[in-house]
Amino acid sequence: MLWLLVLTLPCLGGSVPVTSGTELVGIVGGHDASNGAWPWQVGLWFWNQTTNQWGLICGGSLIHPQWVLTAAHCILEGNPVPQHFKVQLGRVIPSFNDSVQVARIIRHPEYRFEKGPVGGADVALLKLEASVRPSNLVRWISLAPKSSSFPPGTRCWVTGWGNIGTEEPLPPPYNLQEVEVPIVADEICRQQYLKMDFVVTEDMLCAGSRGRDSCEGDSGGPLVCKWKNIWVQVGVVSWGEKCGLPNFPGVNARVTSFLPWIHGHIHSSH
């Protein structure tokens, strides 16, 4: 079963899910992230009008003092109401406290609901109500420049509060998970997913290996690599076939495919 959906971590007294100190916790094959290790990681909270509560549904990344990058499929409403979304910053244990209100939501114009993330263009921008101040726990991540390249086998990292296995949620206290994953060659990834009748397009980037992967609920979170000794974001967690399978790595939206669109909105909006 293809995963692309989002976390359903309810707001339990202002806090939400994550993990214990065992080996296979959070994300698949990962372990607890330490405070401040990934200061750009954000949690995306959504107000569910049916249940009348806030829930942590996705990850995201702070890419500018006032802008967050996430997956388009994390925006659960056709005509999203910004007031239904908030962003949690600087925390490894999910908490609705200190979250920042979203003021504007921009889904990529080529994203199609009827196709979902497998149709491509699975990126969205969230403008925050106010700029955030950098600290030892909160900092924005640089986007991988067009000139950068990350050959197959490059070791990168993915983070999130998603499932730690197919249909296996992250246990309390729901600590942010991190796992090192290799970049997978486009052609290899494409051939594998074609067997499942899924097309890996040019705006997608694959990363993961047997037992090391992103999973359901990690959607929208960052795939980051070291480039010239600095961390840069190369992907946005998007979709995959189950989690941690040997021949089906996680599929990410490829950041370099969307640089003009991202910069166009960030720099033209005041």
N, C-alpha and C positions, 0 to 999 in steps of 0.2 A: 504494500500500500504506500502510495506516494505521500510524503508529508510536506506540508507547506503551511500548516496552520499554526496557530499561535497559542501561547500559554493561556491557561485559564486559572490563574492564581488569584483567588479572591482576596479582598482586603480584610484580613483578620486582625482587627484591633490595630490597624495601621501598619501591619507588617505582612510579609509574604514568604513564599517558599525558598529553600536551598539546602546545603548538604552536610553530612557528617565527615569525620576525618578518615574514612576508609579510602581505598585506592580508586575504585571506579565511581567517582562522584561527579555530578554536574556534567553537561556536555558528555559525549561518549569517550570513555578512556581518559578523562581529564582529572583534575584535582582542584581543591579550593584555591581561589586566587586571593592574594594578600591585599590588604588595604592599600590603595594608591598604586597598585601595580599597573592597572589599565585605566588611567584617570579620565579617558575620553568615553568609557563605557557608560551608557545611560540605559535606564529601564523606561519603557513606554507604558503608561497607565491609561486605561480606557474606562469611561463611565458607562456601565451596562444599564440601559433604561429598563430592561426586563427584570433584572434582579435588584436594581437600585443600589448597586455598589461598584466601587472602583476595583479593577483587577489589573495585574501586571500581565500584559499580553505579548510583548516583544522586546527585543533589544534595539539599540541604536548607537550612534556615535556622535559626540560633539565635534563638529568640524570647523567651528567659528564661535566667537563668544555668544552669538545669538541664534545659531543654526544647528540643527540636528539632522543627520542623514539616517534613514531607515528604509525598510522595504515597503513598496507600494501596497503589497497585500496585507500589511499590518494595519492599514487604514480601513477599518471594518465597515465604514459607512459609505454608501454611494455618493452622498453629498455630505461630507464630514463636517461636523460642528467642532470648531477648534476647542470650545469649552469642554468637550467630552474627552479631551486628551491632556495628560500632564506628563512631564518628564522628570525622572528621578536622577540626580547627579551625585557622583562621589561616594557611592555606597556599594559594598559587596553583599550585604544582607538587604534584600529588598525592603523598602519602607516608603510609604506614601508621604511621610513627613518630609518637609523641605523640598517637595517637588515644585517644579516651575510650570506655570500655565502655558500651553501652546496658544499662540496668537494667530498663526496662519499655517495652512496645510497645502502643500503643492505636490500632487502626484504627477509622475512623468506622463506627458500627454499620450505616449504610445503604449502605456500599460492598458491592458484589456481585462476587465473583470471576468468576462466569459471564458477567457483562456487561463487566467491566473498567472502565477509566477513563471510557469513553464512557457508562457508566451513571450517572455522577455520584458525589458524596461521596468524591472521590479525595483524601482527606487522612488523614494519620496523625500521631500524636505519639510522640516517643521521649523517654523520661525518661533522663537520663544518671546514671551511678553517683554522680557528685559534681558540685557546682556548679563552673562555670568562672570564672576571674578575668578581668575585662575588661582589655584591653591595647590598644596601638595596632594590633594585628593581629586581635584578637578582641573583638567587641561584638555585643550582640543588637539585632535590628531591631524597631521598633514595628509593630504590625499596624494596617492602615487602619481607622479608626473607622467605625461604622455611618453616621455623618453625612457622611462624605467622599464626594466624587463626582469621577470622572475621565472627562470627556466624550470622545467619539470624537476621535482625533487627539492626545490627551495623549501627550507623549513620556515613555516609561518605559524601564526597563532590565531585561534578563534576563541571567543569568550561568550558566555551567556548563562541564563538561568533556565534553559530548556531541559527537556528530558535527558536522562543519562543512558537511555536505551530505548528501543522501539516500544512505545506505550509504557514506559517506565519513568514516572516523574521524579524530579529532584526531591530528595527528602529534606525535612527541616534540619537545620535552620535556613536552608535555601541559599547557601553561600554561592556567590558567583563562581562559575567553573571556567577553567582555562585548559586548553589542550594544544599541543604542537601538532601541526598537520603539514604534509608535503603538498606542494603544488603538483597537480596531475596534468600531463600533456593534453592539450585541447583535443587532438585527434583520438587519443585513447579514450578519453571521457565521452566524446561524441559517439564513437563506435559502441561503447558499452550501453549507453542510454538508448541508442537506436534499437537495440534488442528489445527494449521495453516500449518502443514506439514513442519515445520522447526525443525531441530535437534540442541539442545543446547548441545555442546560437552564438554568434561572435561577441555578443555583449554579456556573455557568461564566462565564469572562471571556476574551475574545479579544484578542490583541495580536500584531502582526507585519505585514509588508508584503513585497512582492517582494524576495527576496534578503536579508531581515533577519528572523530567526526563531529560535525555540528548535528543537531537533531531538532525535532519538533519543539517549538518554543524559543529557539535561538534566533528565529527569523529577525531580520533587520539589524542584527549585531555586526560588528566589524571583523573582517579577516585582515590581519595586519602582518607586515613583513618588515625586516630591516633593509633599508636601502641607503647606501653611503653612510652607514652607521646611525641612521635615525629611523624611528618607526614611521611607517606610512601605511595608510589604509588602501588595500588593493581590491577588497571585495565586500559586498553586503550579503549576509546569509539569506538565501532565497528558498531553495527546495532540494529534495533528494529522494532516493528510493530507500525507504526504511532508514536505519542509522548504523554507520560503522561497518557496512558490508564490504568485503574485500574489493569488489569490482564496481562499486557505485559510490564514488566520493560525493561529498556535499557540493552543491552547485550554488555559486554566488553571482550576484550582479557584478560585472567587471567595472570597477570605478573609472578606469581611464576612458571607457566608452561614453561616460556621462559628464566628463569634466566641463565641456562648454555649457551644458545645461545647468550644472550645479553653480559654476562661477557666474553665469549670466544672472541667475536669480539672487545670489548672495550679494553681488556687487551692484545690482541695479535697484535693490530694495533698500529703502532707508527707514 
